[in-house]
Amino acid sequence: MARLDILTANDRPGEYPGSYYAATATPLAPFAEATGEISCDVAVIGGGFTGLSAALHLAEAGMDVVVLEAHRVGFGASGRNGGQVHPGQRVDQDDLEKMVGAEMARRLWDVAVESVDLTIELAQRHAPEAGYVPGLIHADHRARFVAHSHAYAEKLARDYGYDKIAPLSRDEMRAKVATDAYFGGLEDTGGGHLHPLNYALGLARAATAAGARIFERSRVEWVSESEPVRLGTGKAKVTARYLLWAANGYLGHLDKRIAAKVMPINNFILATEPLGALADELIAENQAVADSKFVINYFRLSQDRRMLFGGGESYGYRFPADIAAKARAPMLEIFPQLGDARIDYAWGGTLGITMNRMPHFERIAGNILTAGGYSGHGVALATLGGKLAAEAMLGQAERFDLMAEVPTLRFPGGPAMRSPLLVLAMLWFSLRDKL
Ligand SMILES: Cc1cc2nc3c(=O)[nH]c(=O)nc-3n(C[C@H](O)[C@H](O)[C@H](O)COP(=O)(O)OP(=O)(O)OC[C@H]3O[C@@H](n4cnc5c(N)ncnc54)[C@H](O)[C@@H]3O)c2cc1C
């Protein structure tokens, strides 16, 4: 039986999915397909935030960079996500301290703070149409979680000097997000939200203006690890001094070492019709919201006042037939007020997660790096991941190596077993959301 191919399982070759983002993006002319013999300093596989940020920073430093993207830039998770820019690592600092010790946790916090600053700066400079809006709310769906959230805000202020996060009581939460589903939480003015595809396209524009060469519809089919490294698409052979793997959740089976540590999972989003005045009743101050469920609900208003609601996961390559229904069910649990709202768009995307939810940075060979596995926290961290990979190739590997030092484990059971095991684990945790 032919193996399902993640790059084409749910999408048409060379096309964006039918998302709200694709329908409203500021168009960028397609890039050419790679053909013939190409040589460069750095080849990048994947045109998402990781690959585009690496290309931008390398090109600005005078390196000759080639990005090979199987479909279109921002085709992957980067052009389909919730657009929420989260401060911090995906793992809370108290858990990180236990995982890697206080000193390293501190350095990882600093890197994460920088990732948000970098993302906001790049978005404002290269993608003003991404419309970055500050404000992020963390909403607790259990009363017993609220005290912990509030203590965490105190900890961040006390131990990390982070003063942008404030506790919310149930009434304060209710005034900002019109639902009875949440018992309190946190408001973080250091994070925010943006139109992710416009951001990716802005990065691509900036990278090419700095001299990077981007090729679309150019799927890498083989890599030969040598110095220089050689890789091939259907129509081109590329020779490069360095290679960056930036394929993340869309890697498939092309590199088994990365695939063993970065697992693809799918997540779903819908966009309602424009809601007019109701939009401001639902989220009065236009923050992005993510809740405390294991299968996280995350939502925000679009620039044209739709509800963009993300929720629901799946664990095989193939998306469910009715994505709108999958994301609508959790939306109505939070906002029954939207029972009559028309659903104009619904789409899925594939992200890369790791065992411990920390990103996977690795030097696979002297001249080959990878960055990915941001575990749902990649808008800012992938942007920085690309920059850190660029720094490492330019001879400043300290911060790439810091991220690479965090242990990312192989998923148990090997490629054949990991999917069923993951499904079981995920189902167990998502069941706990209901308890
Ligand atoms: C539905 C959804 C919602 C999310 N919401 C948020 C959010 O609100 N906030 C947040 O911080 N993070 C969120 N994330 C995660 C975030 O989008 C990702 O972490 C981030 O975009 C990763 O960027 P990337 O460049 O590493 O990978 P991707 O953007 O997935 O890019 C990888 C690219 O590699 C290409 N590729 C793969 N194989 C090949 C090959 N052989 N040859 C050439 N090209 C190849 C693919 O076509 C793809 O374009 C979400 C993800 C999803 C799917």
The ligand as an ORCA input file, in Angstrom:
! r2SCAN-3c Opt
* xyz 0 1
  C      -3.429     25.066     13.241
  C      -2.189     25.589     13.913
  C      -2.288     26.609     14.845
  C      -1.145     27.108     15.480
  N      -1.272     28.193     16.289
  C      -0.154     28.776     16.799
  C      -0.256     29.988     17.514
  O      -1.329     30.578     17.643
  N       0.877     30.499     18.067
  C       2.100     29.883     17.904
  O       3.104     30.392     18.426
  N       2.229     28.762     17.154
  C       1.138     28.208     16.587
  N       1.261     27.098     15.799
  C       2.605     26.566     15.547
  C       3.374     27.400     14.507
  O       2.555     27.677     13.412
  C       4.622     26.629     14.050
  O       5.388     26.279     15.186
  C       5.500     27.421     13.109
  O       4.770     27.979     12.062
  C       6.609     26.523     12.579
  O       7.267     27.142     11.502
  P       8.264     26.293     10.627
  O       8.851     27.203      9.619
  O       9.235     25.587     11.523
  O       7.378     25.145      9.952
  P       6.277     25.262      8.781
  O       5.659     26.597      8.729
  O       5.375     24.096      8.896
  O       7.138     25.162      7.438
  C       7.707     23.968      6.976
  C       7.737     24.056      5.464
  O       8.588     23.023      4.974
  C       8.096     22.656      3.709
  N       8.674     21.350      3.378
  C       8.529     20.195      4.070
  N       9.204     19.211      3.442
  C       9.804     19.765      2.372
  C      10.639     19.236      1.345
  N      10.965     17.952      1.275
  N      11.092     20.092      0.381
  C      10.772     21.396      0.417
  N       9.946     21.934      1.359
  C       9.481     21.122      2.331
  C       6.592     22.650      3.882
  O       5.917     22.765      2.658
  C       6.378     23.855      4.805
  O       6.020     25.018      4.088
  C       0.131     26.552     15.179
  C       0.239     25.525     14.235
  C      -0.904     25.039     13.597
  C      -0.767     23.958     12.562
*
